[in-house]
């Protein structure tokens, strides 16, 4: 089985409340051109405006 390689991570702050039943979307871009499909997921817990979040990017 291949090992995942960490490519980077980004940290940000939530700008709105998100319930764990809501869909969150992540989009990775190079400059302003689309390079990857949008990824949708449901968070495992409710998030509030101002919560700090971190997204890890790994090559699989």
Residue frames as a rotation matrix with the C-alpha (Angstrom) as fourth column:
UNK 1
0.582 0.813 0.000 0.00
0.813 -0.582 0.000 0.00
0.000 0.000 -1.000 0.00
UNK 2
-0.124 -0.617 0.777 1.33
0.573 -0.684 -0.452 3.44
0.810 0.389 0.439 -0.94
UNK 3
-0.260 -0.054 -0.964 2.12
0.912 -0.341 -0.227 5.95
-0.317 -0.938 0.138 1.77
UNK 4
0.759 0.548 0.351 0.44
0.618 -0.776 -0.126 9.37
0.204 0.313 -0.928 1.70
UNK 5
-0.434 -0.901 0.009 2.85
0.885 -0.428 -0.186 12.29
0.172 -0.073 0.982 1.32
UNK 6
0.384 0.549 -0.742 1.96
0.694 -0.702 -0.160 15.57
-0.609 -0.454 -0.650 3.03
UNK 7
-0.042 -0.335 0.941 2.09
0.906 -0.410 -0.106 18.37
0.422 0.848 0.320 0.46
UNK 8
-0.823 -0.224 0.523 1.00
0.038 -0.939 -0.343 21.20
0.567 -0.263 0.780 2.71
UNK 9
-0.212 0.796 -0.567 -1.64
0.977 0.166 -0.131 22.61
-0.010 -0.582 -0.813 4.97
UNK 10
-0.574 0.128 0.808 -3.66
0.095 -0.971 0.221 25.79
0.813 0.203 0.546 5.23
UNK 11
-0.539 0.417 -0.731 -5.28
0.820 0.062 -0.569 27.39
-0.192 -0.907 -0.376 8.24
UNK 12
-0.649 0.414 0.638 -8.20
0.075 -0.800 0.595 29.77
0.757 0.434 0.489 8.22
UNK 13
-0.895 0.445 -0.043 -11.07
-0.045 -0.186 -0.982 31.10
-0.445 -0.876 0.186 10.28
UNK 14
-0.413 0.832 0.370 -14.72
0.910 0.391 0.137 30.25
-0.030 0.393 -0.919 9.68
UNK 15
-0.990 0.078 0.115 -16.66
-0.058 -0.983 0.173 33.26
0.126 0.165 0.978 8.37
UNK 16
-0.114 0.991 0.067 -20.10
-0.835 -0.132 0.534 31.75
0.539 0.005 0.843 9.09
UNK 17
-0.196 0.168 0.966 -21.76
-0.718 0.646 -0.258 29.09
-0.668 -0.744 -0.006 11.23
UNK 18
-0.271 0.109 -0.957 -21.88
-0.758 0.589 0.281 25.61
0.594 0.801 -0.077 9.64
UNK 19
0.376 0.467 0.800 -23.91
-0.837 0.542 0.077 22.74
-0.398 -0.699 0.595 11.04
UNK 20
-0.586 -0.663 0.466 -22.67
-0.434 0.743 0.510 19.16
-0.684 0.096 -0.723 10.74
UNK 21
0.109 0.692 0.714 -25.66
0.513 0.576 -0.636 18.49
-0.852 0.436 -0.292 8.46
UNK 22
0.751 0.101 -0.652 -24.50
-0.379 -0.743 -0.551 21.22
-0.541 0.661 -0.520 6.00
UNK 23
0.691 -0.558 0.460 -22.26
0.723 0.533 -0.439 20.56
0.000 0.636 0.772 3.02
UNK 24
0.429 -0.681 -0.594 -18.82
-0.225 -0.717 0.660 22.20
-0.875 -0.150 -0.460 3.12
UNK 25
0.942 -0.146 0.301 -16.96
0.331 0.283 -0.900 22.65
0.047 0.948 0.315 -0.15
UNK 26
0.244 -0.935 -0.257 -13.23
0.009 -0.263 0.965 22.76
-0.970 -0.238 -0.056 -0.79
UNK 27
0.962 0.010 0.272 -11.74
0.272 0.009 -0.962 23.93
-0.012 1.000 0.006 -4.09
UNK 28
0.139 -0.975 -0.175 -8.01
0.389 -0.109 0.915 23.87
-0.911 -0.195 0.364 -4.86
UNK 29
0.967 0.175 0.186 -6.82
0.243 -0.403 -0.882 26.23
-0.079 0.898 -0.432 -7.58
UNK 30
-0.212 -0.977 0.026 -3.63
0.889 -0.182 0.420 27.31
-0.405 0.112 0.907 -9.25
UNK 31
-0.998 -0.048 -0.031 -3.91
0.038 -0.965 0.261 31.07
-0.043 0.259 0.965 -9.59
UNK 32
-0.410 0.908 -0.092 -7.48
-0.669 -0.368 -0.646 31.66
-0.621 -0.203 0.757 -10.86
UNK 33
-0.259 0.323 -0.910 -7.89
-0.818 0.428 0.385 28.68
0.514 0.844 0.153 -13.20
UNK 34
0.638 0.531 0.557 -9.79
-0.735 0.637 0.235 25.55
-0.230 -0.559 0.797 -12.15
UNK 35
-0.319 -0.821 -0.474 -7.40
-0.854 0.466 -0.232 22.65
0.411 0.331 -0.849 -11.71
UNK 36
-0.984 -0.001 -0.180 -9.37
0.080 0.893 -0.442 20.22
0.161 -0.449 -0.879 -9.55
UNK 37
-0.156 0.986 -0.064 -12.96
0.342 0.114 0.933 19.24
0.927 0.124 -0.355 -8.97
UNK 38
-0.200 0.245 0.949 -14.78
-0.804 -0.594 -0.016 20.81
0.560 -0.766 0.315 -6.06
UNK 39
-0.667 -0.057 -0.743 -14.91
0.286 0.901 -0.326 18.48
0.688 -0.430 -0.584 -3.04
UNK 40
0.019 0.767 0.641 -18.00
-0.681 -0.459 0.570 18.42
0.732 -0.448 0.514 -0.83
UNK 41
-0.539 -0.142 -0.830 -18.18
0.410 0.817 -0.406 16.90
0.736 -0.559 -0.382 2.66
UNK 42
0.646 0.716 0.264 -20.16
-0.007 -0.341 0.940 17.18
0.763 -0.609 -0.216 5.90
UNK 43
-0.326 -0.788 0.523 -18.14
-0.617 -0.241 -0.749 18.28
0.716 -0.567 -0.408 8.96
UNK 44
-0.393 0.110 -0.913 -18.10
0.455 0.886 -0.089 15.88
0.799 -0.450 -0.398 11.92
UNK 45
-0.251 0.366 -0.896 -19.22
0.912 -0.221 -0.346 18.66
-0.325 -0.904 -0.278 14.28
UNK 46
0.776 0.582 0.243 -20.93
0.625 -0.760 -0.178 22.05
0.081 0.291 -0.953 14.15
UNK 47
-0.432 -0.900 0.062 -18.62
0.895 -0.436 -0.096 24.97
0.113 0.013 0.993 13.40
UNK 48
0.584 0.582 -0.565 -19.14
0.674 -0.736 -0.062 28.55
-0.452 -0.345 -0.823 14.56
UNK 49
0.755 -0.307 0.579 -18.08
0.200 -0.734 -0.649 31.82
0.624 0.606 -0.493 12.98
UNK 50
0.521 -0.655 0.547 -14.53
-0.816 -0.571 0.093 32.52
0.251 -0.495 -0.832 14.21
UNK 51
0.774 -0.280 0.568 -13.57
-0.055 0.864 0.500 28.85
-0.631 -0.418 0.653 14.73
UNK 52
-0.010 -0.853 -0.522 -10.09
-0.936 -0.176 0.306 28.14
-0.352 0.491 -0.796 13.42
UNK 53
0.858 0.281 0.430 -9.79
-0.104 0.915 -0.390 25.26
-0.504 0.290 0.814 10.94
UNK 54
-0.231 -0.945 -0.232 -6.88
-0.707 -0.001 0.707 23.52
-0.669 0.327 -0.668 9.22
UNK 55
0.896 0.432 -0.099 -6.97
-0.364 0.590 -0.721 21.65
-0.253 0.682 0.686 5.92
UNK 56
-0.091 -0.927 0.364 -4.22
-0.338 0.373 0.864 19.09
-0.937 -0.044 -0.347 5.22
UNK 57
0.703 0.229 -0.673 -3.32
-0.707 0.123 -0.697 18.25
-0.076 0.966 0.248 1.62
UNK 58
-0.067 -0.703 0.708 -1.75
-0.397 0.670 0.627 14.86
-0.915 -0.239 -0.324 0.93
UNK 59
-0.127 -0.047 -0.991 -0.71
-0.963 0.247 0.112 13.08
0.240 0.968 -0.077 -2.24
UNK 60
0.447 0.407 0.796 -2.21
-0.627 0.778 -0.046 9.59
-0.638 -0.479 0.603 -2.18
